[in-house]
Amino acid sequence: MSGPEATHTDSTRLDLPMDSMESPLGTVGEAGGARAAREACANLHTDAHPRTATQPNTARHPFGGAPAGPLPEGPVAHDELVRLCRIHRRGPGYDAMREHLRRTHLLALCGEPGSGRGWTALALLAELAETTGGGVWRLGAAPGPGAGSGAEHPAPVGEKTARGHGYLLELPTDPADFGAAGPEAWLDRLRAHFAEHEAFCVVLVSGVSRVSGVAGVSGGEAADRLLRGRRHAVPYEPPAAADVLDAHLVDLLADEPPELIRRARASAVSAEVTEALGLEEPLPGEAARLAGHLAQHVRGALPEAELLTRCRSFAPRQAREWFAEAARPGTLPAALPALRRAAQRIALAVFNGSAHSLTAEAAELLAWELAVTLDPQYAPGRPPFTAPADALPAVARAVPGEGVEDLGEAAVPVRTVWFQGRGLAPAVLFEVWDNHHNTRGPMARWLRGLCDDPRPQVWVRAAVAAGVLSARDYLYGLTELLLPLARGDSPVQRMAAATALAEASRDADVRPAVAGLLSGWAAGGDERERETAALAHGYGLVAGSVTASLEELARIAATDGGSTASYSAVRLLAGAQPGTVLARLTHWLGDTRRSRRDLALLTVLRAVGTRTSHLWGLREVPELAPYAAWPLATALLAARPQCRAALAELLRAALTWARSAEAAEDALVGWMRRAAGDERQLAVLCDFLPLLAQEGHEPLDARAAARIREVLEAL
């Protein structure tokens, strides 16, 4: 350590009181941030988020997994029915559905497209038609009474209902088609029509009622009404995707050697395919489509890279289908249900795995933004009693669960909600951001509002999402997200801006633009922008390396003092390269510039007094995870013993130099008192103190030894 005598004569004290050393955010915005950041980064796959989203593969699979849309019309060929019945796997309640259809001549299956309800409907009709000698017809989408079919003749116009035949049609999706009587009366007339002709009809209804208890399927107004009335309608529960997949593989590879089936089954459960799909359990239609890809792959017609590319299109395809409805919303208030469902999916994409209450509240805020964007003169309200706790899982292929939220000194249990697959959250955000431009404005306003929430469980997730989206379109994100946050009056907003900028800089193409922006802010005259720049460099991403970030922090400290810069430096110390940080701090102690010496001293004092979990970054540091509740200095001593010598040198300097001695004594007293309450921490500290009391093989000078004795006597 160079120049200790010179520093002893520098008697000006550090001007940072210990009670303000915790965080630029003051007393808010810290506890729980580590967990929120870790989950947000994992949720949005932030290690790679290309600006061009994977486009869904819209090719129609010949025997299942067809894209959403009207059913093809006409008679179903006998060969197709034979194959269908051979491959079809029955889900729960199949026998009861068949009996209901046989007895009443009408069955309404409520489920989401791709769930296999169409195949089940055809299988039911084929069974009954076989006993009567009739055929099976697809009738496409059925026109409601308002479309000209008339109350007396609800069957599709131009079709003659034949005795003993089975018919498959889709319920109209527009509630206006049913008139004042609603879908219940329409189905009653339809049932009477087919009963009169001794024929059978299965009606497909999009959505399953939220009260049905079936998770992961879309809610729909018609389905809600029909299922509540228990009239002709049943909630469709699909068969297991693994059974559907295997049945299709066996059929597609029936003429191939058995080895190919074994290889296809192995590929289906391989880590590469599972990761590429991003779905915990595919829907039956997705399983059928996947079977087709796997069959091509094992035959040698589809290279593995192309197989994985096609698998990656499954989650984006689901997202595209979800927002197709909201893309044609009509006018308020009729559009509110579709907008609310869209908002719930987007909110879940940001808060995936978080507390249900946070997600639901964020969804309502976004629904309001979407509604006033559609009709600025309409002030939408909230339905106080019509959104039960399972509404979110019902519209977004999600499941409820139990979890905890970190509050710093304690954790509290919370009800959580999760997408059923890691690929769905980024697919939802990217689909909306990339393909629905008019949704960007309300989303940006919504994220900015969330970034002003003092709870880290809210602002951290919103900031990470803002950074991911800004990387996809930096010009838009800069003006609508990053600049307004950086120039806000709230310190939480500036911290959110810094987090978003660091997150956006993961993209190598965007990083130079972010670095240039922060360089200008650091040299500029706006105090808020300089603070944001200092906070952003604390993540070690913007400048391209930890060393470069430390140099930028040193430049900012020369203008603004070391308070914010030291907070970011100690955040870097809690990162993946503590050795690099400690080496630079030690170098600064010998620098002739006071600002750099002060920055080194303030950083090491923060390390002694700051809880490790408050110094979270945007990259995982698993070595420190077991010590999250400890002060960073103690955690480093336990997790990285190679840092002990450098920490001892820095603390000796802080204790012996006049400028920092008093602050260092206070910090060391607090450090020891915290350790005294935890045997593990105390053991680590006791192993370290002898190293602090000597320099190499020479005893510490009398001044430093006296200060350490004073500290020990104060305990």
C-alpha positions in Angstrom: 0.0 0.0 0.0 1.7 3.2 -1.1 1.9 6.5 0.6 0.3 5.8 4.1 2.2 8.6 5.8 0.9 11.1 3.2 -2.6 10.1 3.8 -2.3 10.4 7.6 -1.8 14.1 7.2 -5.0 14.4 5.2 -7.2 15.0 8.2 -10.4 16.1 6.4 -13.1 13.6 7.3 -15.2 11.7 4.8 -18.5 13.6 4.5 -20.8 10.6 4.2 -22.5 9.7 7.5 -22.9 6.0 8.2 -26.7 6.3 8.5 -26.9 7.4 4.8 -24.5 4.7 3.5 -27.1 2.0 2.8 -28.6 3.0 -0.6 -29.4 5.9 -2.8 -33.0 4.7 -2.5 -33.1 5.5 1.2 -35.2 3.1 3.2 -37.3 1.8 0.2 -36.8 -0.3 -2.8 -34.1 -2.7 -1.5 -35.5 -5.7 0.5 -36.6 -8.4 -1.9 -34.9 -6.9 -5.0 -32.5 -9.8 -5.3 -35.2 -12.4 -5.6 -37.2 -10.2 -8.0 -34.2 -9.5 -10.2 -33.2 -13.2 -10.3 -36.8 -14.3 -11.2 -37.3 -11.5 -13.7 -34.0 -12.3 -15.6 -34.8 -16.1 -15.7 -38.4 -15.3 -16.7 -37.5 -13.3 -19.8 -34.4 -15.4 -20.8 -32.3 -12.2 -20.8 -29.1 -13.9 -21.8 -30.3 -13.8 -25.4 -33.3 -11.8 -26.6 -32.9 -11.2 -30.3 -34.9 -8.2 -31.7 -36.6 -10.4 -34.3 -39.1 -12.7 -32.7 -39.4 -16.3 -33.9 -42.4 -16.4 -36.2 -44.9 -19.2 -35.5 -45.0 -22.0 -38.1 -48.5 -21.7 -39.4 -48.5 -24.7 -41.7 -51.5 -26.9 -41.1 -50.7 -30.3 -39.8 -52.7 -32.8 -41.8 -54.0 -34.8 -38.8 -54.1 -32.4 -35.9 -52.6 -29.3 -34.5 -54.2 -27.0 -37.1 -54.0 -23.3 -36.5 -57.0 -21.6 -35.0 -59.7 -20.7 -37.5 -63.0 -22.0 -39.0 -63.3 -25.7 -39.3 -63.1 -27.0 -42.9 -66.6 -27.8 -44.1 -67.9 -30.9 -45.7 -68.2 -34.6 -45.0 -65.4 -36.3 -43.1 -63.9 -39.1 -45.3 -64.2 -42.6 -43.9 -60.5 -43.2 -44.0 -59.9 -40.1 -42.0 -62.5 -41.2 -39.4 -60.8 -44.6 -39.2 -57.4 -43.1 -38.6 -58.8 -40.6 -36.2 -60.5 -43.3 -34.1 -57.3 -45.3 -34.1 -55.1 -42.4 -32.9 -57.5 -40.6 -30.7 -56.9 -40.7 -26.9 -59.8 -40.3 -24.6 -59.7 -37.6 -22.0 -61.5 -37.6 -18.6 -65.3 -37.8 -18.9 -65.4 -39.2 -22.4 -68.0 -41.9 -21.7 -70.3 -39.4 -19.9 -70.1 -37.0 -22.9 -71.0 -39.8 -25.3 -74.0 -40.8 -23.2 -75.2 -37.2 -23.0 -74.9 -36.7 -26.7 -76.7 -40.0 -27.4 -79.5 -39.0 -25.0 -80.0 -35.3 -25.9 -78.6 -35.2 -29.5 -76.5 -32.1 -28.6 -73.3 -31.5 -26.7 -71.4 -28.3 -26.3 -67.7 -28.8 -25.7 -66.1 -25.8 -24.0 -62.3 -25.7 -24.4 -59.5 -23.8 -26.1 -58.4 -24.3 -29.7 -55.6 -26.9 -29.9 -56.9 -28.7 -26.8 -58.1 -31.7 -28.8 -61.8 -30.9 -28.4 -62.3 -31.1 -32.2 -60.9 -34.6 -32.4 -62.9 -35.7 -29.4 -66.0 -34.3 -31.0 -65.4 -36.2 -34.3 -64.7 -39.4 -32.3 -67.9 -39.1 -30.4 -69.9 -38.4 -33.6 -68.2 -41.3 -35.4 -69.1 -43.7 -32.6 -72.8 -42.8 -32.7 -73.0 -42.5 -36.5 -71.6 -46.0 -36.7 -74.5 -47.4 -34.8 -77.0 -45.6 -37.0 -75.3 -46.0 -40.3 -74.9 -42.3 -40.8 -71.9 -40.1 -41.7 -70.1 -37.3 -40.1 -70.0 -33.7 -41.4 -68.1 -30.6 -40.5 -70.2 -27.6 -40.8 -67.7 -24.9 -40.0 -68.7 -21.9 -37.9 -72.5 -21.8 -37.2 -74.3 -18.5 -37.9 -76.3 -17.2 -35.0 -79.9 -16.0 -35.2 -78.7 -12.6 -36.2 -77.0 -14.0 -39.2 -80.1 -15.3 -40.9 -80.6 -18.8 -39.7 -83.7 -17.8 -37.8 -85.1 -18.9 -34.5 -87.2 -21.6 -36.2 -84.3 -23.1 -38.1 -81.1 -22.8 -36.3 -79.1 -25.2 -38.4 -76.7 -23.6 -40.9 -78.3 -22.2 -44.0 -78.3 -24.5 -47.0 -77.5 -27.7 -45.1 -80.1 -30.5 -44.9 -80.0 -32.4 -41.6 -79.9 -36.1 -42.4 -81.3 -38.7 -40.0 -78.6 -40.6 -38.1 -75.8 -38.3 -39.2 -73.4 -36.5 -36.9 -72.5 -32.8 -37.3 -69.7 -30.7 -35.9 -69.9 -26.9 -35.8 -68.4 -24.0 -33.9 -70.4 -21.6 -31.8 -70.4 -17.9 -32.9 -67.8 -15.9 -31.1 -69.6 -12.6 -31.2 -72.2 -12.3 -28.4 -74.3 -10.0 -30.6 -75.0 -13.0 -32.8 -77.3 -14.5 -30.2 -79.5 -11.5 -29.7 -81.2 -10.8 -26.4 -82.0 -14.5 -25.7 -78.3 -15.4 -25.5 -76.5 -18.6 -26.3 -78.6 -20.7 -24.0 -81.8 -20.2 -26.0 -79.9 -20.7 -29.2 -78.5 -24.1 -28.1 -82.0 -25.1 -26.9 -83.4 -24.5 -30.4 -80.4 -26.2 -31.9 -81.0 -29.3 -29.7 -84.6 -29.4 -30.6 -83.8 -29.3 -34.3 -81.3 -32.2 -34.2 -83.5 -34.3 -31.8 -86.4 -33.9 -34.3 -84.2 -35.2 -37.1 -82.7 -38.0 -34.9 -79.3 -36.6 -35.7 -76.4 -35.6 -33.4 -74.5 -32.4 -33.1 -71.4 -31.4 -31.1 -70.8 -27.6 -30.8 -67.3 -26.3 -30.0 -67.3 -23.3 -27.7 -64.1 -21.3 -27.3 -63.2 -21.0 -23.7 -63.8 -22.7 -20.4 -65.6 -20.9 -17.6 -63.4 -19.6 -14.8 -65.6 -21.5 -12.4 -65.0 -24.8 -14.0 -61.7 -25.4 -12.2 -59.8 -26.3 -15.4 -56.6 -24.4 -15.5 -54.7 -23.2 -18.6 -57.6 -22.5 -20.9 -59.2 -19.3 -22.1 -62.1 -17.8 -20.5 -65.1 -16.9 -22.7 -68.4 -15.2 -22.1 -70.4 -17.8 -23.9 -68.7 -20.6 -22.2 -69.2 -18.9 -18.8 -72.9 -18.6 -19.4 -73.4 -22.1 -20.8 -71.5 -23.8 -18.0 -73.1 -21.8 -15.3 -76.5 -22.9 -16.6 -75.3 -26.5 -16.9 -77.4 -26.8 -20.1 -75.9 -29.0 -22.8 -72.4 -27.7 -22.1 -69.4 -29.5 -20.4 -65.9 -28.3 -19.8 -63.5 -30.2 -22.0 -60.4 -31.7 -20.2 -57.8 -32.9 -22.7 -56.0 -36.2 -22.6 -52.4 -36.2 -21.4 -50.1 -34.7 -24.1 -47.6 -37.6 -23.7 -50.3 -40.1 -24.7 -51.3 -38.0 -27.7 -47.7 -37.6 -28.8 -47.0 -41.3 -28.5 -50.1 -42.3 -30.4 -49.2 -40.0 -33.3 -45.6 -41.2 -33.3 -46.6 -44.8 -33.5 -49.0 -44.0 -36.4 -46.6 -41.8 -38.3 -43.8 -44.3 -38.0 -45.8 -47.5 -38.3 -44.0 -48.6 -41.5 -40.6 -47.7 -40.1 -38.1 -49.9 -38.1 -39.0 -49.9 -34.3 -35.7 -48.2 -33.7 -37.0 -44.9 -35.2 -40.0 -44.9 -32.8 -37.5 -45.3 -29.9 -35.4 -42.5 -31.2 -38.4 -40.2 -31.6 -39.6 -40.9 -28.1 -36.1 -40.1 -26.8 -35.9 -36.9 -28.7 -39.3 -35.8 -27.4 -38.0 -35.8 -23.8 -34.5 -34.6 -24.5 -33.3 -31.5 -22.8 -32.7 -29.7 -26.1 -36.3 -30.3 -27.4 -37.8 -29.6 -24.0 -35.9 -26.3 -23.6 -36.8 -25.2 -27.2 -40.5 -25.9 -26.7 -40.6 -23.8 -23.5 -43.9 -25.5 -22.5 -44.4 -27.7 -19.5 -47.0 -29.8 -21.3 -48.0 -29.2 -24.9 -51.7 -29.1 -25.7 -52.9 -32.1 -27.7 -52.8 -30.2 -30.9 -49.2 -29.1 -30.2 -48.3 -32.7 -29.3 -49.7 -33.8 -32.7 -47.7 -31.1 -34.5 -44.5 -32.1 -32.5 -45.0 -35.7 -33.4 -44.9 -34.7 -37.1 -41.6 -32.8 -36.6 -40.1 -35.7 -34.7 -41.1 -38.2 -37.3 -39.4 -36.1 -40.0 -36.3 -35.7 -37.9 -35.8 -39.4 -37.2 -36.3 -40.2 -40.9 -33.5 -37.8 -41.7 -35.7 -35.3 -43.5 -35.4 -32.6 -40.8 -32.0 -31.6 -39.3 -31.7 -31.2 -35.6 -31.2 -27.4 -35.9 -34.4 -27.1 -37.9 -36.2 -29.3 -35.4 -35.3 -27.0 -32.6 -36.2 -24.0 -34.6 -39.7 -25.4 -35.2 -40.0 -26.3 -31.5 -39.1 -22.7 -30.6 -42.1 -21.5 -32.6 -44.7 -23.2 -30.4 -44.8 -20.6 -27.6 -44.8 -17.6 -30.0 -47.6 -19.3 -32.0 -49.7 -19.5 -28.8 -49.0 -15.9 -28.0 -50.1 -14.9 -31.5 -53.4 -16.8 -31.2 -54.0 -15.2 -27.8 -53.8 -11.7 -29.2 -55.7 -12.3 -32.4 -58.9 -11.8 -30.4 -57.8 -8.6 -28.8 -56.6 -7.3 -32.2 -60.2 -7.0 -33.3 -61.7 -5.5 -30.2 -64.6 -3.4 -31.6 -65.7 -0.6 -29.4 -65.9 -0.1 -25.7 -67.5 -1.4 -23.4 -68.0 -4.5 -25.5 -64.2 -4.8 -26.0 -63.3 -4.7 -22.3 -63.4 -8.5 -21.7 -60.9 -9.1 -24.6 -58.7 -6.1 -23.5 -58.8 -7.4 -19.9 -57.7 -10.9 -21.0 -54.9 -9.3 -23.0 -53.8 -7.2 -20.1 -53.8 -10.3 -17.8 -51.5 -12.2 -20.1 -49.1 -9.3 -20.5 -49.0 -8.7 -16.7 -48.3 -12.3 -16.1 -45.4 -12.1 -18.6 -43.8 -9.5 -16.5 -44.7 -10.9 -13.1 -44.5 -14.6 -13.9 -44.1 -16.5 -10.6 -44.8 -13.4 -8.5 -47.5 -12.9 -6.0 -51.0 -13.2 -7.5 -52.1 -9.9 -5.9 -49.3 -8.0 -7.6 -50.0 -9.6 -11.0 -53.7 -9.0 -10.8 -53.3 -5.4 -9.8 -50.8 -4.7 -12.6 -53.2 -6.3 -15.0 -56.0 -4.0 -14.0 -53.8 -1.0 -14.4 -52.8 -2.1 -17.9 -56.4 -2.9 -18.8 -57.3 0.7 -18.0 -54.4 2.0 -20.2 -55.6 -0.2 -23.1 -59.2 0.9 -22.7 -58.5 4.6 -22.7 -56.2 4.1 -25.7 -59.1 2.5 -27.6 -61.6 5.2 -26.4 -60.1 8.2 -24.6 -63.6 9.5 -23.7 -64.6 6.3 -21.9 -63.6 5.8 -18.3 -63.6 2.0 -17.6 -64.2 0.7 -14.2 -63.3 -2.5 -12.5 -65.8 -5.4 -11.9 -65.5 -5.8 -8.1 -66.9 -9.3 -7.7 -66.6 -10.9 -11.1 -62.9 -11.8 -11.3 -62.3 -14.7 -8.9 -58.8 -15.7 -7.9 -58.4 -18.3 -10.6 -59.2 -15.8 -13.4 -55.5 -15.3 -14.3 -54.7 -19.1 -14.6 -57.9 -19.5 -16.7 -56.9 -17.1 -19.5 -53.1 -17.7 -19.7 -52.2 -21.4 -19.5 -51.1 -20.8 -16.0 -51.2 -22.5 -12.7 -51.6 -21.1 -9.1 -49.1 -22.0 -6.5 -47.6 -21.1 -3.1 -44.4 -19.1 -2.7 -42.6 -16.6 -0.5 -41.6 -13.0 -0.9 -38.4 -11.7 0.6 -38.9 -8.6 2.9 -35.3 -8.3 4.0 -35.2 -9.6 7.6 -38.1 -12.0 6.9 -40.1 -13.7 4.2 -43.8 -13.9 4.0 -46.0 -16.6 2.2 -47.8 -15.5 -0.9 -50.1 -17.1 -3.5 -48.3 -17.1 -6.8 -49.2 -17.7 -10.4 -47.0 -19.2 -13.1 -47.1 -19.7 -16.9 -47.0 -23.4 -17.7 -43.8 -23.1 -19.6 -40.7 -20.9 -19.7 -41.3 -19.9 -23.3 -44.6 -18.2 -22.8 -43.6 -15.0 -20.9 -41.1 -13.7 -23.5 -43.3 -14.9 -26.3 -46.2 -12.8 -25.0 -44.1 -9.7 -24.5 -42.4 -9.9 -27.8 -45.6 -10.7 -29.7 -47.3 -7.6 -28.4 -44.3 -5.3 -28.7 -43.2 -6.4 -32.2 -46.6 -6.9 -33.9 -49.1 -4.6 -32.2 -47.5 -1.1 -32.4 -50.5 0.7 -31.0 -50.1 -1.3 -27.8 -46.6 0.1 -27.1 -47.9 3.4 -25.8 -50.1 2.0 -23.1 -47.5 -0.6 -22.2 -44.8 2.1 -21.9 -47.0 4.2 -19.6 -47.8 1.2 -17.6 -44.2 0.1 -17.1 -43.2 3.7 -16.2 -45.9 3.7 -13.5 -44.7 0.4 -12.1 -41.1 1.6 -12.1 -42.2 4.3 -9.6 -43.5 1.7 -7.1 -41.3 1.6 -4.0 -41.7 -2.2 -3.7 -38.8 -3.9 -5.4 -41.1 -6.9 -6.1 -42.8 -4.5 -8.6 -40.2 -2.0 -9.9 -37.4 -4.5 -10.4 -39.5 -6.7 -12.6 -40.9 -3.8 -14.5 -37.4 -2.3 -15.1 -36.1 -5.6 -16.4 -39.0 -5.9 -18.8 -38.5 -2.3 -19.9 -34.8 -3.1 -20.6 -35.6 -6.2 -22.6 -38.2 -4.4 -24.7 -35.9 -1.4 -25.2 -33.2 -3.7 -26.6 -35.7 -4.9 -29.3 -36.3 -1.3 -30.4 -33.8 1.1 -28.8 -35.1 4.2 -30.5 -38.6 3.7 -29.2 -37.5 2.5 -25.8 -35.1 5.4 -25.3 -37.7 8.1 -25.7 -40.7 6.3 -24.2 -39.2 4.3 -21.4 -35.5 5.1 -20.5 -35.4 8.9 -20.7 -38.6 9.6 -18.8 -37.5 7.3 -16.0 -33.9 8.7 -15.8 -35.3 12.3 -15.6 -38.0 11.5 -13.0 -38.1 13.0 -9.6 -38.2 9.7 -7.8 -34.9 7.9 -6.9 -36.7 4.6 -7.5 -37.4 5.7 -11.1 -33.7 6.5 -11.6 -32.7 3.2 -10.2 -35.3 1.5 -12.5 -33.8 3.5 -15.4 -30.3 2.3 -14.6 -31.5 -1.3 -14.3 -33.3 -1.1 -17.6 -30.3 0.5 -19.4 -28.0 -2.2 -18.0 -30.5 -4.9 -19.1 -30.8 -3.4 -22.6 -27.0 -3.3 -22.9 -26.8 -7.1 -22.8 -27.5 -6.9 -26.5 -24.1 -6.4 -28.1 -25.6 -4.2 -30.9 -27.3 -1.9 -28.4 -24.5 -1.7 -25.9 -22.4 1.0 -27.7 -25.5 3.3 -27.9 -26.2 2.9 -24.1 -22.5 3.4 -23.3 -22.4 6.6 -25.3 -25.6 7.9 -23.7 -24.2 7.3 -20.2 -20.9 8.8 -21.1 -22.7 12.0 -22.1 -24.7 12.0 -18.9 -21.6 11.5 -16.8 -20.0 14.6 -18.3 -23.2 16.6 -18.4 -24.7 19.1 -16.0 -27.9 17.2 -15.1 -27.5 15.7 -11.6 -30.3 13.1 -12.2 -28.7 11.9 -15.4 -25.3 11.6 -13.7 -26.8 9.6 -10.9 -28.5 7.3 -13.3 -25.3 6.8 -15.2 -23.5 5.9 -11.9 -26.2 3.5 -10.9 -26.2 1.8 -14.4 -22.5 1.1 -14.2 -23.0 -0.8 -11.0 -24.2 -3.8 -13.0 -20.9 -4.1 -14.9 -22.7 -4.6 -18.3 -22.9 -1.2 -19.9 -19.2 -0.5 -20.3 -18.4 -4.0 -21.5 -16.3 -5.0 -18.5 -16.1 -4.6 -14.7 -12.8 -2.7 -15.1 -14.3 -0.2 -17.6 -17.3 0.3 -15.3 -15.0 1.1 -12.4 -13.2 3.7 -14.4 -16.5 5.3 -15.3 -17.5 5.4 -11.7 -14.2 7.0 -10.7 -14.8 9.8 -13.3 -18.4 10.4 -12.0 -17.1 10.5 -8.4 -14.7 13.3 -9.3 -17.8 15.4 -10.1 -20.5 14.3 -7.7 -18.5 12.8 -4.8 -18.4 9.2 -4.0 -21.9 8.4 -2.5 -23.7 6.9 -5.5 -20.5 5.8 -7.2 -19.4 3.9 -4.1 -22.8 2.2 -4.0 -22.3 1.0 -7.5 -18.7 0.0 -6.8 -19.8 -2.2 -3.9 -22.5 -3.7 -6.1 -19.7 -4.7 -8.5 -17.8 -6.1 -5.5 -20.8 -8.4 -4.9 -20.6 -9.6 -8.5 -18.7 -12.3 -10.3 -15.3 -10.6 -10.3 -14.6 -9.3 -6.7 -10.9 -9.8 -7.2 -10.9 -7.3 -10.1 -12.8 -4.8 -7.9 -10.5 -5.2 -4.9 -7.4 -4.8 -7.0 -8.8 -1.5 -8.4 -9.8 -0.2 -5.0 -6.3 -1.0 -3.6 -4.8 0.9 -6.6 -7.0 3.9 -5.9 -5.7 4.1 -2.4 -2.3 5.1 -3.8 -3.8 7.5 -6.4 -2.9 11.2 -6.0 -6.6 12.2 -6.7 -8.6 12.5 -3.5 -11.8 11.5 -5.2 -10.4 8.1 -6.0 -9.0 7.5 -2.6 -12.3 8.4 -1.1 -14.2 6.2 -3.5 -12.1 3.2 -2.4 -12.6 4.0 1.3 -16.4 4.5 1.0 -16.7 1.3 -1.1 -15.0 -0.9 1.5 -17.0 0.7 4.3 -20.2 0.0 2.4 -19.1 -3.6 2.0 -18.9 -3.9 5.8 -22.3 -2.4 6.5 -24.5 -3.5 3.5 -26.5 -6.7 3.4 -25.4 -8.9 0.5 -29.0 -9.4 -0.8 -29.3 -5.6 -1.2 -26.5 -5.6 -3.7 -28.1 -7.8 -6.3 -27.1 -7.6 -9.9 -28.4 -8.9 -13.2 -26.1 -11.9 -13.3 -26.2 -14.9 -11.0 -23.5 -15.1 -8.3 -24.3 -18.5 -6.7 -21.2 -18.5 -4.5 -22.8 -15.7 -2.4 -26.3 -17.1 -2.3 -25.9 -19.0 1.1 -24.8 -15.7 2.7 -27.4 -13.4 1.3 -28.4 -12.1 4.8 -24.8 -11.4 5.8 -22.9 -8.1 5.3 -21.1 -8.3 2.0 -17.6 -8.3 3.6 -18.5 -11.3 5.8 -20.0 -13.1 2.8 -16.9 -12.5 0.7 -14.6 -13.8 3.5 -16.7 -17.0 3.7 -17.3 -17.6 0.0 -14.1 -16.3 -1.5 -11.2 -16.8 0.9 -8.8 -15.5 -1.7 -10.2 -12.0 -1.1 -9.1 -11.9 2.6 -5.8 -10.3 2.1 -7.1 -7.5 -0.1 -10.0 -6.8 2.3 -7.7 -6.7 5.2 -5.4 -4.1 3.5 -8.4 -1.9 2.6 -9.9 -2.1 6.1 -6.5 -1.3 7.7 -6.2 1.8 5.5 -9.7 2.9 6.5 -8.9 2.4 10.2 -5.6 4.2 10.1 -6.3 7.1 7.8 -7.6 10.2 9.5 -10.2 10.9 6.8 -11.9 7.6 7.4 -10.9 6.4 10.8 -14.1 7.4 12.7 -16.4 6.1 10.0 -14.4 2.9 9.9 -14.6 2.4 13.7 -18.4 2.8 13.5 -18.6 0.4 10.7 -16.4 -2.2 12.4 -18.3 -1.9 15.6 -21.6 -2.6 13.8 -20.0 -5.4 11.8 -18.9 -7.2 15.0 -22.1 -6.7 16.8 -24.1 -8.2 13.9 -21.7 -11.2 13.8 -22.0 -11.7 17.6 -25.6 -12.8 17.0 -24.7 -15.5 14.5 -22.1 -18.2 15.4 -21.3 -18.8 11.7 -20.6 -15.1 11.0 -18.7 -14.8 14.3 -16.4 -17.7 13.3 -15.7 -16.1 10.0 -14.9 -12.8 11.6 -12.7 -14.3 14.3 -10.6 -16.0 11.6 -10.2 -12.7 9.8 -9.3 -10.3 12.7 -5.8 -11.6 13.2 -5.1 -10.9 9.5 -6.5 -7.4 9.9 -4.2 -6.8 12.9 -1.0 -7.6 11.0 0.6 -6.7 7.7 2.6 -9.6 6.4 4.9 -10.8 9.2 5.1 -7.4 10.7 2.8 -6.2 13.5 0.4 -3.4 12.7 1.6 0.0 13.7 0.6 1.3 17.2 -2.0 3.6 15.8 -3.9 0.9 13.9 -3.6 -1.6 16.8 -5.0 1.0 19.3 -8.0 1.6 17.0 -8.8 -2.1 16.8 -8.5 -2.4 20.6 -10.9 0.5 21.0 -13.4 -1.3 18.7 -13.1 -4.5 20.6 -13.6 -2.7 24.0 -16.7 -1.0 22.6 -18.5 -4.3 22.1 
